[in-house]
Amino acid sequence: MRSSHAAATDSLHGLALGDAFGERWFPLMRGPAEARAQIRARTTPAEPVWHWTDDTAMALGVLRALRADGEIRPERLARVFADTYRADPARGYGYGMHQLLPRLAGDPAAWQAGAAELFGGQGSLGNGAAMRVAPLGAWFAGEPERVVAQAELSARVTHHHPEGVAGAVAVAVAAACAAGPPDPGERAPAFLRQVARRTPPSAVRDRLYRAAELSGDVPPWRAADLLGNGQRIRADDTVPFALWSAARHLDSLVDALWTTAEGLGDVDTTCAITGGVVAARTGLAGVPAEWLARREPLPAWVDAVSRD
């Protein structure tokens, strides 16, 4: 059985693949019918290089912080996020991060006040903490209470609002469950309920329970209509559909990504979440070599450590 650290690395690779794959569909969003037709036909995006976005850049920061300390230490994570942003701020960061991360570059210890002051003092309820956290869930697989506590801590460095935190917890729990020993009788509704039970009271949790109740023959586009596809950039509008897709395809990263892409919306982020969760179980098994060749490489340090 893989170590949890190897599962975290696999999760990051799947997250980056989902991010880069999903990003390819944005140019077709003006014609959603055409985009969905190509997705249903499984027409591989034609771009020679699939670049990843801030989803992967911040997930790299989470894994770097975990490797440095074995746990999340907020000031370290704030510094890593700020340094990553400063090195390449054009990865598609959202409004809140453009406000917060330059401040943290000068004073990483200001993470708590800085995150709390965003959006008029409400903090961010966006999907940014959720999109990056799957490797953390895989890292702490087998320690359910620690998964929740560490996911909350990682989220609060940038996302003070309870919904932003709940989204991160849900994704981390899902990745931890995926990385654990497979349950031969596992079904998507049971998986989603298990995640929901460990998610703090929130709209995210409510929609996870709703996702668990969807009929097994609901098509992805309809599930996205019912659960949200990330178009509103909120955690509760993003995480439930991404985890619904993951839960339906826990043994096939490729199938999971095509299913998620059909929901359109904030498709790089939904695919990043789905990819990070499923790859915590599968790694990159079954992914076409063409996809792996096109995906922008990750930094060499990601795979430089020994994998148990």
For each residue, the residues with C-beta under 8 A, 3 or more apart:
1: 181
2: 6 7 10 179 307 308
3: 6 7 307 308
4: 7 8 138 139 140 141 142 179
5: 8 9 139 305 307 308
6: 2 3 9 10 307 308
7: 2 3 4 10 11 138 139 141 179 280 281
8: 4 5 11 12 63 66 135 136 138 139 280
9: 5 6 12 13 63 135 302 303 305 307
10: 2 6 7 13 14 138 279 280 282 283 284
11: 7 8 14 15 134 135 137 138 175 179 276 277 279 280
12: 8 9 15 16 56 59 60 63 134 135 276 298 302
13: 9 10 16 17 279 283 284 298 302
14: 10 11 17 18 134 253 275 276 277 278 279 280 282 283 284
15: 11 12 18 19 55 56 59 132 134 135 272 273 275 276 279
16: 12 13 19 20 52 56 59 272 275 295 296 298
17: 13 14 20 21 253 257 275 279 284 287 291 292 295
18: 14 15 21 22 257 260 268 271 272 273 274 275 276
19: 15 16 22 23 52 53 55 56 131 268 269 271 272 275
20: 16 17 23 24 50 51 52 53 56 268 294 295 296
21: 17 18 24 45 50 257 261 271 275 291 295
22: 18 19 25 257 260 261 267 268 269 270 271 272
23: 19 20 26 50 51 52 53 267 268
24: 20 21 27 45 47 50
25: 22 28 29 35 39 45 261 264 267
26: 23 29 267 268
27: 24
28: 25 31 32 34 35 38
29: 25 26 32 35 264
30:
31: 28 34 35
32: 28 29 35 36 264
33: 36 37
34: 28 31 37 38
35: 25 28 29 31 32 38 39 264
36: 32 33 39 40 221 262 264
37: 33 34 40 41
38: 28 34 35 41 43
39: 25 35 36 42 43 258 261 262
40: 36 37 262
41: 37 38
42: 39 258
43: 38 39
44: 288 290 291
45: 21 24 25 50
46:
47: 24 50 294
48: 294
49: 294 296
50: 20 21 23 24 45 47 291 294 295 296
51: 20 23 296
52: 16 19 20 23 55 56 57 91 295 296
53: 19 20 23 56 57 91 92 268
54: 57 58 91 92 93 94 97 128
55: 15 19 52 58 59 131 132 268 269 272
56: 12 15 16 19 20 52 53 59 60 272 298
57: 52 53 54 60 61 84 85 88 91
58: 54 55 61 62 81 84 128 131 132
59: 12 15 16 55 56 62 63 131 132 133 134 135 272 276
60: 12 56 57 63 64 84 298 299 302
61: 57 58 64 65 77 80 81 84 132
62: 58 59 65 66 72 77 132 133 135 136 154
63: 8 9 12 59 60 66 67 135 139 302
64: 60 61 67 68 80 301
65: 61 62 68 69 72 73 76 77 80
66: 8 62 63 69 70 71 72 135 136 139
67: 63 64 70 305
68: 64 65 76
69: 65 66 72 73 76
70: 66 67
71: 66 150
72: 62 65 66 69 76 77 136 150 153 154
73: 65 69 76 77
74: 77 78 111 112 153 156 157
75: 78 79 108 109 111
76: 65 68 69 72 73 79 80 108
77: 61 62 65 72 73 74 80 81 111 154 157
78: 74 75 81 82 104 108 109 110 111 157
79: 75 76 82 83 104 108
80: 61 64 65 76 77 83 84
81: 58 61 77 78 84 85 101 104 157 158
82: 78 79 85 86 101 102 104 105 108
83: 79 80 86 87 105
84: 57 58 60 61 80 81 87 88
85: 57 81 82 88 89 93 97 101 102 105
86: 82 83 89 101 102 105
87: 83 84
88: 57 84 85 91
89: 85 86 93 98 101
90:
91: 52 53 54 57 88
92: 53 54 268
93: 54 85 89 97 98 101
94: 54 97 98 126 128 233
95: 98 99
96: 99 100 118 119 124 126 128 158
97: 54 85 93 94 100 101 128 158
98: 89 93 94 95 101 102
99: 95 96 102 103 118
100: 96 97 103 104 114 115 118 158
101: 81 82 85 86 89 93 97 98 104 105
102: 82 85 86 98 99 105 106
103: 99 100 106 107 110 114
104: 78 79 81 82 100 101 107 108 110 111 114
105: 82 83 85 86 101 102 108
106: 102 103
107: 103 104 110
108: 75 76 78 79 82 104 105 111
109: 75 78
110: 78 103 104 107 113 114
111: 74 75 77 78 104 108 114 115 156 157 158
112: 74 115 116 156
113: 110 116 117
114: 100 103 104 110 111 117 118
115: 100 111 112 118 123 124 156 157 158 159 160
116: 112 113 121 123 160
117: 113 114 121
118: 96 99 100 114 115 122 123 124 160
119: 96 122 123 124 125 161
120:
121: 116 117
122: 118 119 125 160 161
123: 115 116 118 119 159 160 161 164
124: 96 115 118 119 128 129 158 159 160 161 164
125: 119 122 159 161 162 163 164 234 235 236
126: 94 96 129 159 164 233 234 235
127: 130 131 164 167 230 233 234 235 237 238 239 266 269 273
128: 54 58 94 96 97 124 131 132 158 159 164
129: 124 126 132 133 154 155 158 159 164 165 167 168 235
130: 127 133 155 164 167 168 170 171 235 238 239 273
131: 19 55 58 59 127 128 171 238 269 272 273
132: 15 55 58 59 61 62 128 129 154
133: 59 62 129 130 136 137 151 154 155 168 171 172 175 276
134: 11 12 14 15 59 137 138 171 172 174 175 273 275 276 277 279 280
135: 8 9 11 12 15 59 62 63 66 138 139 175 276 280
136: 8 62 66 72 133 139 140 147 150 151 154 172 175
137: 11 133 134 140 141 147 151 171 172 173 174 175 176 179 277 280
138: 4 7 8 10 11 134 135 141 175 176 178 179 280
139: 4 5 7 8 63 66 135 136
140: 4 136 137 143 146 147 150 172 176
141: 4 7 137 138 147 175 176 177 179 180 280
142: 4 176 180
143: 140 146 147 176
144: 147 148 173 176 198
145: 148 149
146: 140 143 149 150
147: 136 137 140 141 143 144 150 151 169 172 173 176 198
148: 144 145 151 152 169 172 173 198
149: 145 146 152 153
150: 71 72 136 140 146 147 153 154 172
151: 133 136 137 147 148 154 155 165 168 169 171 172 173
152: 148 149 155 156 165 168 169 200
153: 72 74 149 150 156 157
154: 62 72 77 129 132 133 136 150 151 157 168 172
155: 129 130 133 151 152 158 159 164 165 167 168 169
156: 74 111 112 115 152 153 159 160 165
157: 74 77 78 81 111 115 153 154
158: 81 96 97 100 111 115 124 128 129 155
159: 115 123 124 125 126 128 129 155 156 164 165 168 235
160: 115 116 118 122 123 124 156 164 165
161: 119 122 123 124 125 164 165
162: 125 165 166 200 202
163: 125 166 167 202 203 204 234 235 236
164: 123 124 125 126 127 128 129 130 155 159 160 161 167 168 235
165: 129 151 152 155 156 159 160 161 162 168 169 200
166: 162 163 169 170 199 200 201 202 203 204 205 235 236
167: 127 129 130 155 163 164 170 171 204 235 236 238 239
168: 129 130 133 151 152 154 155 159 164 165 171 172 235
169: 147 148 151 152 155 165 166 172 173 198 199 200
170: 130 166 167 173 174 195 196 198 199 204 205 208 239 240 243
171: 130 131 133 134 137 151 167 168 174 175 239 242 243 273 276 277
172: 133 134 136 137 140 147 148 150 151 154 168 169 175 176
173: 137 144 147 148 151 169 170 176 177 194 195 198 199
174: 134 137 170 171 177 178 191 195 243 246 247 277
175: 11 133 134 135 136 137 138 141 171 172 178 179 276 277 280
176: 137 138 140 141 142 143 144 147 172 173 179 180 280
177: 141 173 174 180 191 194 195
178: 138 174 175 246 250 277 278 280 281
179: 2 4 7 11 137 138 141 175 176 280 281
180: 141 142 176 177
181: 1
182: 186 250 251 281
183: 186
184:
185:
186: 182 183 190 191 250
187: 190 191
188: 191 192 212 216 244 247 248
189: 192 193 212 213 247
190: 186 187 193 194 212
191: 174 177 186 187 188 194 195 247 250
192: 188 189 195 196 208 209 211 212 243 244 247
193: 189 190 196 197 208 209 212
194: 173 177 190 191 197 198
195: 170 173 174 177 191 192 198 199 208 243
196: 170 192 193 199 205 208 209 212
197: 193 194
198: 144 147 148 169 170 173 194 195
199: 166 169 170 173 195 196 202 204 205 208
200: 152 162 165 166 169 205
201: 166 205
202: 162 163 166 199 205 206 236
203: 163 166 206 207 236
204: 163 166 167 170 199 207 208 235 236 239 240
205: 166 170 196 199 200 201 202 208 209
206: 202 203 209 210 236
207: 203 204 210 211 227 228 236 239 240
208: 170 192 193 195 196 199 204 205 211 212 239 240 243
209: 192 193 196 205 206 212 213
210: 206 207 213 214 226 227 240
211: 192 207 208 214 223 227 240 241 243 244 247
212: 188 189 190 192 193 196 208 209
213: 189 209 210
214: 210 211 218 223 226 227 244
215: 218
216: 188
217:
218: 214 215 222 223 226
219: 222 223 262
220: 223 224 245 259 260 262 263
221: 36 224 225 262 263 264
222: 218 219 225 226
223: 211 214 218 219 220 226 227 241 244 245 263
224: 220 221 227 228 229 241 262 263 264 265
225: 221 222 229
226: 210 214 218 222 223
227: 207 210 211 214 223 224 240 241 244
228: 207 224 231 232 234 236 237 238 240 241 265
229: 224 225 237 238 241 263 264 265 266 267 270
230: 127 233 237 238 241 242 265 266 267 269 270
231: 228 237 265 266
232: 228 237 238
233: 94 126 127 230 237 238 266
234: 125 126 127 163 228 237 238
235: 125 126 127 129 130 159 163 164 166 167 168 204 238 239
236: 125 163 166 167 202 203 204 206 207 228 239 240
237: 127 228 229 230 231 232 233 234
238: 127 130 131 167 228 229 230 232 233 234 235 241 242 265 266 269 270 273
239: 127 130 167 170 171 204 207 208 235 236 242 243 273
240: 170 204 207 208 210 211 227 228 236 243 244
241: 211 223 224 227 228 229 230 238 244 245 260 263 265 270
242: 171 230 238 239 245 246 260 269 270 271 273 274 277
243: 170 171 174 192 195 208 211 239 240 246 247 273 274 277
244: 188 192 211 214 223 227 240 241 247 248
245: 220 223 241 242 248 249 256 259 260 263 270 274
246: 174 178 242 243 249 250 256 260 273 274 277 278
247: 174 188 189 191 192 211 243 244 250
248: 188 244 245 256 259
249: 245 246 252 253 255 256 259 278
250: 178 182 186 191 246 247 256 278 281 282
251: 182 281 282
252: 249 255 256 278 282 286
253: 14 17 249 256 257 275 278 279 282 284 285 286 287
254: 257 258 286 287 288
255: 249 252 258 259
256: 245 246 248 249 250 252 253 259 260 274 275 278
257: 17 18 21 22 253 254 260 261 271 274 275
258: 39 42 254 255 261 262
259: 220 245 248 249 255 256 262 263 274
260: 18 22 220 241 242 245 246 256 257 263 267 270 271 274
261: 21 22 25 39 257 258 264 267 271
262: 36 39 40 219 220 221 224 258 259
263: 220 221 223 224 229 241 245 259 260 267 270
264: 25 29 32 35 36 221 224 229 261 267
265: 224 228 229 230 231 238 241 270
266: 127 229 230 231 233 238 269 270
267: 22 23 25 26 229 230 260 261 263 264 270 271
268: 18 19 20 22 23 26 53 55 92 271 272
269: 19 22 55 127 131 230 238 242 266 272 273
270: 22 229 230 238 241 242 245 260 263 265 266 267 273 274
271: 18 19 21 22 242 257 260 261 267 268 274 275
272: 15 16 18 19 22 55 56 59 131 268 269 275 276
273: 15 18 127 130 131 134 171 238 239 242 243 246 269 270 276 277
274: 18 242 243 245 246 256 257 259 260 270 271 277 278
275: 14 15 16 17 18 19 21 134 253 256 257 271 272 278 279
276: 11 12 14 15 18 59 133 134 135 171 175 272 273 279 280
277: 11 14 134 137 171 174 175 178 242 243 246 273 274 280
278: 14 178 246 249 250 252 253 256 274 275 281 282
279: 10 11 13 14 15 17 134 253 275 276 282 283 284
280: 7 8 10 11 14 134 135 137 138 141 175 176 178 179 276 277
281: 7 178 179 182 250 251 278
282: 10 14 250 251 252 253 278 279 285 286
283: 10 13 14 279
284: 10 13 14 17 253 279 287 292
285: 253 282
286: 252 253 254 282
287: 17 253 254 284 291 292
288: 44 254 291 292
289: 292 293
290: 44 293 294
291: 17 21 44 50 287 288 294 295
292: 17 284 287 288 289 295
293: 289 290
294: 20 47 48 49 50 290 291
295: 16 17 20 21 50 52 291 292
296: 16 20 49 50 51 52
297:
298: 12 13 16 56 60 302 303
299: 60 302
300: 303 304
301: 64 304 305
302: 9 12 13 60 63 298 299
303: 9 298 300 307
304: 300 301
305: 5 9 67 301
306:
307: 2 3 5 6 9 303
308: 2 3 5 6
